Amino acid sequence: MAKRGGFPGGGMGMPGNMNNLMKQAQRMQRQMEESQKELETREFSAKAGGGAVEAVVTGGKQLKALTIQPEAVDPDDVEMLQDTIIAAVNEAMKQAEEASEAIMGKMGGGLGLF
């Protein structure tokens, strides 16, 4: 009588290919977690306004430091200073995001997901 159902190769356990895929997925998950922790401790810095403002953010996208040169502070042009701060913070955040995407892309590429 012909055998019905189940996976090719028989047996009650997982077939070899599925077992290998599960091990690979678990290994990649650990690597992603380690990479994510490492990324969160990295710092990304950007300057704006010719160096008048510098923002430092973590890979976890938290603003860690903001440096404003005294000559950038003009009480008659607060709006310019605000725009410069926004530009510096946004650029630093962009760097952190790009680093995160690079790590995730590298990890996902191992399984052919991305």
CNS distance restraints for C-alpha pairs under 8 A (distance, minus, plus):
assign (resid   6 and name CA) (resid  10 and name CA) 6.71 0.50 0.50
assign (resid   7 and name CA) (resid  15 and name CA) 6.96 0.50 0.50
assign (resid   8 and name CA) (resid  15 and name CA) 7.77 0.50 0.50
assign (resid   9 and name CA) (resid  15 and name CA) 7.16 0.50 0.50
assign (resid  10 and name CA) (resid  15 and name CA) 8.00 0.50 0.50
assign (resid  11 and name CA) (resid  15 and name CA) 7.95 0.50 0.50
assign (resid  14 and name CA) (resid  18 and name CA) 6.16 0.50 0.50
assign (resid  14 and name CA) (resid  19 and name CA) 5.91 0.50 0.50
assign (resid  15 and name CA) (resid  19 and name CA) 6.26 0.50 0.50
assign (resid  16 and name CA) (resid  20 and name CA) 6.10 0.50 0.50
assign (resid  17 and name CA) (resid  21 and name CA) 6.14 0.50 0.50
assign (resid  18 and name CA) (resid  22 and name CA) 6.19 0.50 0.50
assign (resid  19 and name CA) (resid  23 and name CA) 6.31 0.50 0.50
assign (resid  20 and name CA) (resid  24 and name CA) 6.12 0.50 0.50
assign (resid  21 and name CA) (resid  25 and name CA) 6.10 0.50 0.50
assign (resid  22 and name CA) (resid  26 and name CA) 6.19 0.50 0.50
assign (resid  23 and name CA) (resid  27 and name CA) 6.15 0.50 0.50
assign (resid  24 and name CA) (resid  28 and name CA) 6.12 0.50 0.50
assign (resid  25 and name CA) (resid  29 and name CA) 6.09 0.50 0.50
assign (resid  25 and name CA) (resid 111 and name CA) 7.74 0.50 0.50
assign (resid  26 and name CA) (resid  30 and name CA) 6.37 0.50 0.50
assign (resid  27 and name CA) (resid  31 and name CA) 6.28 0.50 0.50
assign (resid  28 and name CA) (resid  32 and name CA) 6.02 0.50 0.50
assign (resid  28 and name CA) (resid 107 and name CA) 6.75 0.50 0.50
assign (resid  28 and name CA) (resid 110 and name CA) 7.99 0.50 0.50
assign (resid  29 and name CA) (resid  33 and name CA) 6.20 0.50 0.50
assign (resid  30 and name CA) (resid  34 and name CA) 6.20 0.50 0.50
assign (resid  31 and name CA) (resid  35 and name CA) 6.03 0.50 0.50
assign (resid  31 and name CA) (resid 107 and name CA) 7.78 0.50 0.50
assign (resid  32 and name CA) (resid  36 and name CA) 5.95 0.50 0.50
assign (resid  32 and name CA) (resid 103 and name CA) 7.90 0.50 0.50
assign (resid  32 and name CA) (resid 104 and name CA) 7.32 0.50 0.50
assign (resid  32 and name CA) (resid 107 and name CA) 6.61 0.50 0.50
assign (resid  33 and name CA) (resid  37 and name CA) 6.24 0.50 0.50
assign (resid  34 and name CA) (resid  38 and name CA) 6.23 0.50 0.50
assign (resid  35 and name CA) (resid  39 and name CA) 6.02 0.50 0.50
assign (resid  35 and name CA) (resid 103 and name CA) 7.12 0.50 0.50
assign (resid  36 and name CA) (resid  40 and name CA) 6.22 0.50 0.50
assign (resid  36 and name CA) (resid 100 and name CA) 7.78 0.50 0.50
assign (resid  37 and name CA) (resid  41 and name CA) 6.74 0.50 0.50
assign (resid  38 and name CA) (resid  42 and name CA) 6.61 0.50 0.50
assign (resid  39 and name CA) (resid  58 and name CA) 7.83 0.50 0.50
assign (resid  39 and name CA) (resid  59 and name CA) 4.98 0.50 0.50
assign (resid  39 and name CA) (resid  60 and name CA) 7.09 0.50 0.50
assign (resid  39 and name CA) (resid  99 and name CA) 7.78 0.50 0.50
assign (resid  39 and name CA) (resid 100 and name CA) 7.08 0.50 0.50
assign (resid  40 and name CA) (resid  58 and name CA) 5.88 0.50 0.50
assign (resid  40 and name CA) (resid  59 and name CA) 4.13 0.50 0.50
assign (resid  40 and name CA) (resid  60 and name CA) 4.39 0.50 0.50
assign (resid  40 and name CA) (resid  61 and name CA) 7.78 0.50 0.50
assign (resid  41 and name CA) (resid  58 and name CA) 6.19 0.50 0.50
assign (resid  41 and name CA) (resid  59 and name CA) 6.23 0.50 0.50
assign (resid  41 and name CA) (resid  60 and name CA) 7.40 0.50 0.50
assign (resid  42 and name CA) (resid  58 and name CA) 5.60 0.50 0.50
assign (resid  42 and name CA) (resid  59 and name CA) 5.44 0.50 0.50
assign (resid  43 and name CA) (resid  56 and name CA) 6.43 0.50 0.50
assign (resid  43 and name CA) (resid  57 and name CA) 5.59 0.50 0.50
assign (resid  43 and name CA) (resid  58 and name CA) 4.45 0.50 0.50
assign (resid  43 and name CA) (resid  59 and name CA) 6.16 0.50 0.50
assign (resid  43 and name CA) (resid  96 and name CA) 7.88 0.50 0.50
assign (resid  44 and name CA) (resid  56 and name CA) 5.51 0.50 0.50
assign (resid  44 and name CA) (resid  57 and name CA) 5.30 0.50 0.50
assign (resid  44 and name CA) (resid  58 and name CA) 6.12 0.50 0.50
assign (resid  44 and name CA) (resid  59 and name CA) 7.19 0.50 0.50
assign (resid  44 and name CA) (resid  92 and name CA) 5.53 0.50 0.50
assign (resid  44 and name CA) (resid  93 and name CA) 7.54 0.50 0.50
assign (resid  44 and name CA) (resid  95 and name CA) 6.42 0.50 0.50
assign (resid  44 and name CA) (resid  96 and name CA) 6.18 0.50 0.50
assign (resid  45 and name CA) (resid  54 and name CA) 6.89 0.50 0.50
assign (resid  45 and name CA) (resid  55 and name CA) 5.63 0.50 0.50
assign (resid  45 and name CA) (resid  56 and name CA) 4.38 0.50 0.50
assign (resid  45 and name CA) (resid  57 and name CA) 6.51 0.50 0.50
assign (resid  45 and name CA) (resid  92 and name CA) 5.26 0.50 0.50
assign (resid  46 and name CA) (resid  54 and name CA) 5.62 0.50 0.50
assign (resid  46 and name CA) (resid  55 and name CA) 5.51 0.50 0.50
assign (resid  46 and name CA) (resid  56 and name CA) 6.70 0.50 0.50
assign (resid  46 and name CA) (resid  88 and name CA) 5.39 0.50 0.50
assign (resid  46 and name CA) (resid  89 and name CA) 7.10 0.50 0.50
assign (resid  46 and name CA) (resid  91 and name CA) 5.91 0.50 0.50
assign (resid  46 and name CA) (resid  92 and name CA) 4.96 0.50 0.50
assign (resid  47 and name CA) (resid  51 and name CA) 5.12 0.50 0.50
assign (resid  47 and name CA) (resid  52 and name CA) 7.20 0.50 0.50
assign (resid  47 and name CA) (resid  53 and name CA) 5.53 0.50 0.50
assign (resid  47 and name CA) (resid  54 and name CA) 4.27 0.50 0.50
assign (resid  47 and name CA) (resid  55 and name CA) 6.44 0.50 0.50
assign (resid  47 and name CA) (resid  88 and name CA) 5.19 0.50 0.50
assign (resid  48 and name CA) (resid  52 and name CA) 6.25 0.50 0.50
assign (resid  48 and name CA) (resid  53 and name CA) 5.41 0.50 0.50
assign (resid  48 and name CA) (resid  54 and name CA) 6.53 0.50 0.50
assign (resid  48 and name CA) (resid  84 and name CA) 5.76 0.50 0.50
assign (resid  48 and name CA) (resid  85 and name CA) 7.29 0.50 0.50
assign (resid  48 and name CA) (resid  87 and name CA) 6.22 0.50 0.50
assign (resid  48 and name CA) (resid  88 and name CA) 5.03 0.50 0.50
assign (resid  49 and name CA) (resid  53 and name CA) 6.40 0.50 0.50
assign (resid  49 and name CA) (resid  84 and name CA) 5.79 0.50 0.50
assign (resid  52 and name CA) (resid  68 and name CA) 5.89 0.50 0.50
assign (resid  52 and name CA) (resid  69 and name CA) 5.11 0.50 0.50
assign (resid  52 and name CA) (resid  71 and name CA) 7.48 0.50 0.50
assign (resid  52 and name CA) (resid  72 and name CA) 5.69 0.50 0.50
assign (resid  52 and name CA) (resid  84 and name CA) 7.97 0.50 0.50
assign (resid  53 and name CA) (resid  66 and name CA) 7.21 0.50 0.50
assign (resid  53 and name CA) (resid  67 and name CA) 5.59 0.50 0.50
assign (resid  53 and name CA) (resid  68 and name CA) 4.62 0.50 0.50
assign (resid  53 and name CA) (resid  69 and name CA) 6.36 0.50 0.50
assign (resid  53 and name CA) (resid  72 and name CA) 7.67 0.50 0.50
assign (resid  53 and name CA) (resid  84 and name CA) 6.63 0.50 0.50
assign (resid  53 and name CA) (resid  85 and name CA) 6.16 0.50 0.50
assign (resid  53 and name CA) (resid  88 and name CA) 6.62 0.50 0.50
assign (resid  54 and name CA) (resid  65 and name CA) 7.98 0.50 0.50
assign (resid  54 and name CA) (resid  66 and name CA) 5.73 0.50 0.50
assign (resid  54 and name CA) (resid  67 and name CA) 5.05 0.50 0.50
assign (resid  54 and name CA) (resid  68 and name CA) 6.65 0.50 0.50
assign (resid  54 and name CA) (resid  85 and name CA) 7.71 0.50 0.50
assign (resid  54 and name CA) (resid  88 and name CA) 6.02 0.50 0.50
assign (resid  54 and name CA) (resid  89 and name CA) 7.87 0.50 0.50
assign (resid  55 and name CA) (resid  63 and name CA) 7.32 0.50 0.50
assign (resid  55 and name CA) (resid  64 and name CA) 7.75 0.50 0.50
assign (resid  55 and name CA) (resid  65 and name CA) 5.82 0.50 0.50
assign (resid  55 and name CA) (resid  66 and name CA) 4.61 0.50 0.50
assign (resid  55 and name CA) (resid  67 and name CA) 6.51 0.50 0.50
assign (resid  55 and name CA) (resid  85 and name CA) 7.56 0.50 0.50
assign (resid  55 and name CA) (resid  88 and name CA) 5.49 0.50 0.50
assign (resid  55 and name CA) (resid  89 and name CA) 5.29 0.50 0.50
assign (resid  55 and name CA) (resid  92 and name CA) 6.51 0.50 0.50
assign (resid  56 and name CA) (resid  63 and name CA) 6.09 0.50 0.50
assign (resid  56 and name CA) (resid  64 and name CA) 5.46 0.50 0.50
assign (resid  56 and name CA) (resid  65 and name CA) 4.97 0.50 0.50
assign (resid  56 and name CA) (resid  66 and name CA) 6.35 0.50 0.50
assign (resid  56 and name CA) (resid  89 and name CA) 7.42 0.50 0.50
assign (resid  56 and name CA) (resid  92 and name CA) 6.46 0.50 0.50
assign (resid  57 and name CA) (resid  61 and name CA) 5.87 0.50 0.50
assign (resid  57 and name CA) (resid  62 and name CA) 5.33 0.50 0.50
assign (resid  57 and name CA) (resid  63 and name CA) 4.37 0.50 0.50
assign (resid  57 and name CA) (resid  64 and name CA) 5.10 0.50 0.50
assign (resid  57 and name CA) (resid  65 and name CA) 6.97 0.50 0.50
assign (resid  57 and name CA) (resid  89 and name CA) 7.64 0.50 0.50
assign (resid  57 and name CA) (resid  92 and name CA) 6.15 0.50 0.50
assign (resid  57 and name CA) (resid  93 and name CA) 6.57 0.50 0.50
assign (resid  57 and name CA) (resid  96 and name CA) 7.55 0.50 0.50
assign (resid  58 and name CA) (resid  62 and name CA) 5.34 0.50 0.50
assign (resid  58 and name CA) (resid  63 and name CA) 6.65 0.50 0.50
assign (resid  58 and name CA) (resid  64 and name CA) 6.60 0.50 0.50
assign (resid  58 and name CA) (resid  96 and name CA) 7.06 0.50 0.50
assign (resid  59 and name CA) (resid  96 and name CA) 5.10 0.50 0.50
assign (resid  59 and name CA) (resid  97 and name CA) 7.53 0.50 0.50
assign (resid  59 and name CA) (resid  99 and name CA) 7.86 0.50 0.50
assign (resid  59 and name CA) (resid 100 and name CA) 7.39 0.50 0.50
assign (resid  60 and name CA) (resid  96 and name CA) 7.83 0.50 0.50
assign (resid  61 and name CA) (resid  93 and name CA) 6.31 0.50 0.50
assign (resid  61 and name CA) (resid  96 and name CA) 6.78 0.50 0.50
assign (resid  61 and name CA) (resid  97 and name CA) 8.00 0.50 0.50
assign (resid  63 and name CA) (resid  89 and name CA) 7.68 0.50 0.50
assign (resid  68 and name CA) (resid  72 and name CA) 6.72 0.50 0.50
assign (resid  68 and name CA) (resid  73 and name CA) 7.82 0.50 0.50
assign (resid  69 and name CA) (resid  73 and name CA) 7.39 0.50 0.50
assign (resid  72 and name CA) (resid  81 and name CA) 6.57 0.50 0.50
assign (resid  73 and name CA) (resid  77 and name CA) 7.96 0.50 0.50
assign (resid  73 and name CA) (resid  78 and name CA) 7.31 0.50 0.50
assign (resid  73 and name CA) (resid  81 and name CA) 6.73 0.50 0.50
assign (resid  74 and name CA) (resid  78 and name CA) 6.24 0.50 0.50
assign (resid  74 and name CA) (resid  81 and name CA) 7.75 0.50 0.50
assign (resid  77 and name CA) (resid  81 and name CA) 7.03 0.50 0.50
assign (resid  78 and name CA) (resid  82 and name CA) 6.27 0.50 0.50
assign (resid  79 and name CA) (resid  83 and name CA) 6.19 0.50 0.50
assign (resid  80 and name CA) (resid  84 and name CA) 6.17 0.50 0.50
assign (resid  81 and name CA) (resid  85 and name CA) 6.19 0.50 0.50
assign (resid  82 and name CA) (resid  86 and name CA) 6.24 0.50 0.50
assign (resid  83 and name CA) (resid  87 and name CA) 6.15 0.50 0.50
assign (resid  84 and name CA) (resid  88 and name CA) 6.25 0.50 0.50
assign (resid  85 and name CA) (resid  89 and name CA) 6.15 0.50 0.50
assign (resid  86 and name CA) (resid  90 and name CA) 5.94 0.50 0.50
assign (resid  87 and name CA) (resid  91 and name CA) 6.14 0.50 0.50
assign (resid  88 and name CA) (resid  92 and name CA) 6.28 0.50 0.50
assign (resid  89 and name CA) (resid  93 and name CA) 6.13 0.50 0.50
assign (resid  90 and name CA) (resid  94 and name CA) 6.07 0.50 0.50
assign (resid  91 and name CA) (resid  95 and name CA) 6.34 0.50 0.50
assign (resid  92 and name CA) (resid  96 and name CA) 6.42 0.50 0.50
assign (resid  93 and name CA) (resid  97 and name CA) 6.14 0.50 0.50
assign (resid  94 and name CA) (resid  98 and name CA) 6.11 0.50 0.50
assign (resid  95 and name CA) (resid  99 and name CA) 6.25 0.50 0.50
assign (resid  96 and name CA) (resid 100 and name CA) 6.24 0.50 0.50
assign (resid  97 and name CA) (resid 101 and name CA) 6.15 0.50 0.50
assign (resid  98 and name CA) (resid 102 and name CA) 6.10 0.50 0.50
assign (resid  99 and name CA) (resid 103 and name CA) 6.32 0.50 0.50
assign (resid 100 and name CA) (resid 104 and name CA) 6.22 0.50 0.50
assign (resid 101 and name CA) (resid 105 and name CA) 5.84 0.50 0.50
assign (resid 102 and name CA) (resid 106 and name CA) 6.08 0.50 0.50
assign (resid 103 and name CA) (resid 107 and name CA) 6.20 0.50 0.50
assign (resid 104 and name CA) (resid 108 and name CA) 5.94 0.50 0.50
assign (resid 105 and name CA) (resid 109 and name CA) 5.88 0.50 0.50
assign (resid 105 and name CA) (resid 114 and name CA) 6.23 0.50 0.50
assign (resid 106 and name CA) (resid 110 and name CA) 6.90 0.50 0.50
assign (resid 107 and name CA) (resid 111 and name CA) 7.70 0.50 0.50
assign (resid 108 and name CA) (resid 112 and name CA) 6.28 0.50 0.50
assign (resid 108 and name CA) (resid 113 and name CA) 5.09 0.50 0.50
assign (resid 108 and name CA) (resid 114 and name CA) 5.39 0.50 0.50
assign (resid 109 and name CA) (resid 113 and name CA) 5.80 0.50 0.50
assign (resid 109 and name CA) (resid 114 and name CA) 5.43 0.50 0.50
